[in-house]
Amino acid sequence: MTSTESAGSGNVARSLELLWGSGERPSRGPKPGLTLDRIITTAVALADAEGLDAVSMRRLSTELGTGTMSLYRYVPGKAELIDLMLNQVQGETAALTESLDPGSGWRPAAEAMARAALALHRRHPWLLSVNQARPVLGPNTVSGLEKTLSAIKGMGLSDPELISVIIMVEGYVTGVARTHVHAVEAEKRSGITDQEFWQTQEPVLSRAMNSGVYPVMASLSEEAFGPEFDHFEFGLQRILDGLEVLVERRAAERDTAG
């Protein structure tokens, strides 16, 4: 995992101008053909391939075939660039959020959003290297939140509770995504596959299980740690099961009050 960067750590006012299109665009100086969108797209591709640490204004200028100072005419620095990158990748879920039908119920919408968020993190592992506690909200992020809230509004919960639902599901997705990314990075850095790693430990663990000291673990089936079980879907469904109990209880309370 690369070192952690923070969203909103640069010139927030400038990031907002660039995100919402209210800032002045350079009219002269940079190499013809260079645009803010091209800079952001190149930065995202570079982060996807080599991690967020590889993204620097100097490296971007090399990738784009332009001078480093030309980039500063479009974006003040890496901190603001990260705000723009976050907004761009959020746009990848735009098709999903546009297709969400509030009439189909909150649960299918929550399932679809969770799966899309997991896929987003797997496409862009560097997202886990960004502290997003204080994000600069751009149009793609705000649009996604608007569509998400519209899709789950039918839960009948209070406004703070609806936000809490989003935080809960996103937190779960992030945790699963982090485990996946860490596993991929461990294999890449060590050159040892997951299967080879556990095979190395098998003789010692077999003796431990046969010692009688760990009877519960020794009784587990071979499938207990197998790759066939979908831990993500199991956990997601249990979270939604719990929310469904709350939704039904609130509905019953409203009926009684009515």
NORURGI-V220047 format. One line per field, one symbol per residue. ss: DSSP state (2 for helix, 1 for strand, 0 for the rest). psi: psi as a letter, one per 30 degrees, with the letter a starting at -180 (. if undefined). A space follows every 10 residues. Layout:
BEGIN
ss->???
psi->???
END
This chain:
BEGIN
ss->0000110000 0222222222 0000000000 0000022222 2222222222 0222002222 2222000222 2200000222 2222222222 2222222220 0222022222 2222222222 2220222221 1000000022 2222222222 2222200022 2222222222 2222222222 2222222222 0002222222 2222222222 0000222200 0222200000 2222222222 2222222222 22222220
psi->kllklkkgfb jeeeeeeeeg gflkkkfldl kkfkleeeee eeeeeeeeef lfffjleeee eeefhlkefe effekeaeee eeeeeeeeff ffgeeeeefk jfffleeeee eeeeeeeeee eeeiffefgk jgfikjjlee eeeeeeeeee fgeffgllee eeeeeeeeee eeeeeeeeee eeeeeeeeef gkleeeefee feeeeeeeef fffieeeffk lffeglfekj eeeeeeeeee eeeeeeeeee eeeeeee.
END
